[in-house]
Amino acid sequence: MAAVQKKETNEDRSLFRRPEGVLKEDEQWMFLKKRYHLTSRETQVAILICRGFSNEEIAEALRISQSTVKTHLKNLYRRVRVDSRILLLLQFIEDVSKSHEKT
């Protein structure tokens, strides 16, 4: 019975994994970087945001302060003309989808 309970818990946790299938290709990120005139660091922050990282996790991963992460995030919002992480991700997905339709 305990093994069954543990299995259900592991399955529940798997629901909260970070997405892996969205904006995976470097080519897509290069397109977005060029489209919005992003710096290399802004692009790195955007990638981590779109993978579901928190500001604290981004700061640790990039070895920068959380304040610097917030500055990059503010700049990303301004450049892309959105005001939230989810809108940033959705805008990026829409842009990439439209670019693939043209080719």
Secondary structure, DSSP 8 states (H G I E B T S, - for coil): -HHHHHHHHHHHHHTT----SSS--HHHHHHHHHHHT--HHHHHHHHHHHTT--HHHHHHHHT--HHHHHHHHHHHHHHHT-SSHHHHHHHHHHHHHHHHHH-
